């Protein structure tokens, strides 16, 4: 996930992937997405589909808000 996010950011920002591989915000939104996926899977396997969906929604929302802020110019 971290490699994918770093690659996406480097493509959009036209910079080296190394810039984002150890970036704290990139690490944070990768962790948010990963934990949301784990939480979703755990809940779905336990039959708690709605809670799993909410966890995934929140995790992906956090990830995309942070990533979107990093893409803003200036």
N, CA, C and O of each residue as an XYZ file, in Angstrom:
296
protein
N       0.824     -1.185      0.000
C       0.000      0.000      0.000
C       0.871      1.251      0.000
O       0.592      2.207     -0.725
N       1.911      1.245      0.803
C       2.770      2.421      0.905
C       3.447      2.723     -0.431
O       3.572      3.882     -0.825
N       3.874      1.686     -1.111
C       4.511      1.880     -2.418
C       3.498      2.457     -3.406
O       3.814      3.386     -4.149
N       2.290      1.912     -3.415
C       1.251      2.412     -4.313
C       0.936      3.879     -4.039
O       0.888      4.689     -4.965
N       0.723      4.221     -2.771
C       0.415      5.614     -2.428
C       1.571      6.551     -2.781
O       1.353      7.647     -3.296
N       2.767      6.124     -2.507
C       3.934      6.958     -2.811
C       4.073      7.153     -4.315
O       4.407      8.242     -4.782
N       3.816      6.097     -5.060
C       3.906      6.170     -6.515
C       2.845      7.125     -7.063
O       3.139      7.955     -7.924
N       1.596      7.006     -6.557
C       0.523      7.902     -6.989
C       0.877      9.362     -6.712
O       0.722     10.225     -7.575
N       1.346      9.617     -5.516
C       1.693     10.991     -5.146
C       2.827     11.519     -6.014
O       2.793     12.669     -6.454
N       3.820     10.689     -6.259
C       4.961     11.144     -7.059
C       4.551     11.416     -8.503
O       5.076     12.340     -9.125
N       3.629     10.635     -9.043
C       3.146     10.874    -10.403
C       2.387     12.192    -10.497
O       2.612     12.993    -11.404
N       1.488     12.399     -9.546
C       0.674     13.609     -9.571
C       1.518     14.855     -9.324
O       1.310     15.886     -9.964
N       2.464     14.762     -8.402
C       3.304     15.909     -8.040
C       4.552     16.029     -8.902
O       5.335     16.965     -8.736
N       4.744     15.079     -9.829
C       5.904     15.066    -10.726
C       7.219     15.176     -9.942
O       8.043     16.059    -10.179
N       7.376     14.250     -9.011
C       8.569     14.208     -8.178
C       8.974     12.752     -7.953
O       8.306     11.835     -8.431
N      10.048     12.551     -7.238
C      10.550     11.204     -6.984
C       9.654     10.462     -5.985
O       9.114     11.055     -5.051
N       9.513      9.164     -6.204
C       8.740      8.325     -5.276
C       9.378      8.342     -3.885
O       8.687      8.175     -2.880
N      10.672      8.542     -3.833
C      11.383      8.564     -2.543
C      10.880      9.685     -1.634
O      10.942      9.586     -0.409
N      10.389     10.738     -2.252
C       9.868     11.866     -1.475
C       8.739     11.435     -0.554
O       8.588     11.968      0.546
N       7.949     10.470     -1.002
C       6.759     10.078     -0.251
C       6.885      8.747      0.485
O       6.037      8.432      1.320
N       7.904      7.972      0.202
C       8.035      6.655      0.843
C       8.129      6.752      2.363
O       7.607      5.892      3.073
N       8.786      7.784      2.862
C       8.939      7.933      4.317
C       8.216      9.161      4.857
O       8.429      9.567      5.999
N       7.368      9.742      4.031
C       6.605     10.913      4.444
C       5.589     10.511      5.512
O       4.870      9.525      5.349
N       5.534     11.271      6.597
C       4.662     10.916      7.725
C       3.191     10.877      7.331
O       2.461      9.981      7.756
N       2.753     11.825      6.534
C       1.338     11.828      6.147
C       1.019     10.668      5.211
O      -0.062     10.086      5.302
N       1.929     10.328      4.322
C       1.703      9.178      3.446
C       1.639      7.895      4.267
O       0.790      7.038      4.027
N       2.533      7.771      5.225
C       2.507      6.604      6.119
C       1.197      6.557      6.897
O       0.615      5.486      7.071
N       0.727      7.719      7.368
C      -0.506      7.754      8.155
C      -1.710      7.336      7.329
O      -2.516      6.525      7.784
N      -1.849      7.887      6.098
C      -3.049      7.503      5.352
C      -2.964      6.080      4.819
O      -3.997      5.460      4.566
N      -1.768      5.552      4.646
C      -1.636      4.131      4.309
C      -2.061      3.275      5.498
O      -2.766      2.280      5.332
N      -1.635      3.661      6.681
C      -2.028      2.942      7.897
C      -3.534      3.015      8.106
O      -4.155      2.014      8.464
N      -4.136      4.191      7.886
C      -5.587      4.350      8.052
C      -6.348      3.409      7.117
O      -7.303      2.750      7.529
N      -5.919      3.353      5.865
C      -6.590      2.485      4.895
C      -6.389      1.010      5.245
O      -7.322      0.214      5.135
N      -5.196      0.649      5.659
C      -4.900     -0.742      6.009
C      -5.710     -1.186      7.224
O      -6.305     -2.263      7.214
N      -5.733     -0.366      8.260
C      -6.497     -0.715      9.463
C      -7.993     -0.768      9.176
O      -8.700     -1.617      9.718
N      -8.475      0.130      8.330
C      -9.893      0.100      7.956
C     -10.215     -1.200      7.215
O     -11.265     -1.800      7.445
N      -9.330     -1.629      6.342
C      -9.546     -2.888      5.627
C      -9.564     -4.087      6.553
O     -10.377     -4.998      6.399
N      -8.654     -4.076      7.520
C      -8.616     -5.166      8.502
C      -9.887     -5.162      9.348
O     -10.478     -6.213      9.595
N     -10.302     -3.975      9.791
C     -11.528     -3.852     10.587
C     -12.753     -4.296      9.811
O     -13.621     -4.990     10.341
N     -12.817     -3.887      8.539
C     -13.930     -4.288      7.682
C     -13.979     -5.808      7.544
O     -15.036     -6.415      7.718
N     -12.848     -6.417      7.234
C     -12.800     -7.864      7.046
C     -13.203     -8.599      8.317
O     -13.968     -9.562      8.265
N     -12.692     -8.147      9.450
C     -13.038     -8.770     10.736
C     -14.547     -8.706     10.976
O     -15.165     -9.706     11.343
N     -15.132     -7.533     10.768
C     -16.560     -7.368     11.014
C     -17.410     -8.185     10.043
O     -18.388     -8.809     10.453
N     -17.050     -8.186      8.776
C     -17.815     -8.939      7.780
C     -17.764    -10.435      8.076
O     -18.779    -11.125      7.983
N     -16.588    -10.930      8.431
C     -16.475    -12.350      8.762
C     -17.241    -12.703     10.030
O     -17.612    -13.859     10.237
N     -17.476    -11.705     10.876
C     -18.225    -11.906     12.119
C     -19.720    -11.646     11.920
O     -20.498    -11.729     12.870
N     -20.117    -11.332     10.687
C     -21.527    -11.099     10.397
C     -22.004     -9.690     10.686
O     -23.208     -9.434     10.639
N     -21.113     -8.779     10.980
C     -21.471     -7.390     11.306
C     -21.191     -6.500     10.089
O     -20.277     -5.675     10.096
N     -21.989     -6.690      9.066
C     -21.744     -6.035      7.784
C     -21.863     -4.513      7.863
O     -21.046     -3.801      7.278
N     -22.854     -4.012      8.568
C     -23.051     -2.566      8.654
C     -21.876     -1.899      9.371
O     -21.361     -0.883      8.905
N     -21.461     -2.453     10.479
C     -20.326     -1.898     11.217
C     -19.062     -1.977     10.363
O     -18.268     -1.037     10.337
N     -18.880     -3.080      9.676
C     -17.736     -3.227      8.782
C     -17.741     -2.172      7.693
O     -16.706     -1.578      7.390
N     -18.892     -1.940      7.112
C     -19.017     -0.914      6.080
C     -18.716      0.475      6.612
O     -18.069      1.277      5.939
N     -19.184      0.761      7.822
C     -18.909      2.067      8.438
C     -17.417      2.250      8.718
O     -16.865      3.327      8.493
N     -16.784      1.213      9.199
C     -15.343      1.272      9.455
C     -14.583      1.534      8.165
O     -13.685      2.376      8.123
N     -14.943      0.812      7.117
C     -14.276      0.995      5.829
C     -14.527      2.395      5.273
O     -13.608      3.032      4.759
N     -15.753      2.872      5.372
C     -16.091      4.218      4.900
C     -15.278      5.283      5.624
O     -14.716      6.175      4.988
N     -15.213      5.198      6.934
C     -14.463      6.186      7.728
C     -12.976      6.128      7.393
O     -12.341      7.164      7.196
N     -12.424      4.926      7.329
C     -11.003      4.783      7.017
C     -10.646      5.336      5.654
O      -9.637      6.025      5.506
N     -11.474      5.035      4.646
C     -11.201      5.533      3.301
C     -11.431      7.041      3.206
O     -10.727      7.731      2.469
N     -12.411      7.551      3.946
C     -12.648      8.996      3.955
C     -11.440      9.724      4.542
O     -10.980     10.719      3.983
N     -10.931      9.231      5.660
C      -9.751      9.831      6.277
C      -8.581      9.780      5.302
O      -7.881     10.775      5.115
N      -8.373      8.641      4.691
C      -7.261      8.482      3.743
C      -7.368      9.473      2.595
O      -6.383     10.124      2.249
N      -8.553      9.597      1.999
C      -8.694     10.468      0.838
C      -8.657     11.953      1.204
O      -8.192     12.767      0.406
N      -9.127     12.312      2.368
C      -9.037     13.708      2.799
C      -7.571     14.104      2.982
O      -7.148     15.162      2.517
N      -6.808     13.261      3.654
C      -5.394     13.572      3.880
C      -4.630     13.579      2.560
O      -3.829     14.481      2.315
N      -4.867     12.592      1.717
C      -4.173     12.536      0.433
C      -4.569     13.733     -0.429
O      -3.720     14.311     -1.107
N      -5.830     14.105     -0.409
C      -6.287     15.266     -1.167
C      -5.624     16.552     -0.712
O      -5.263     17.395     -1.533
N      -5.463     16.703      0.586
C      -4.786     17.897      1.107
C      -3.335     17.952      0.667
O      -2.798     19.032      0.420
N      -2.697     16.791      0.568
C      -1.305     16.764      0.130
C      -1.173     17.146     -1.344
O      -0.112     17.598     -1.776
N      -2.237     16.967     -2.110
C      -2.183     17.257     -3.541
C      -2.447     18.726     -3.861
O      -2.193     19.175     -4.979
N      -2.959     19.477     -2.878
C      -3.238     20.890     -3.120
C      -1.938     21.630     -3.420
O      -0.880     21.335     -2.864
N      -2.058     22.584     -4.305
C      -0.888     23.396     -4.653
C      -0.576     24.379     -3.533
O      -1.464     24.837     -2.815
N       0.702     24.688     -3.406
C       1.130     25.672     -2.405
C       1.407     25.008     -1.125
O       1.780     25.668     -0.155
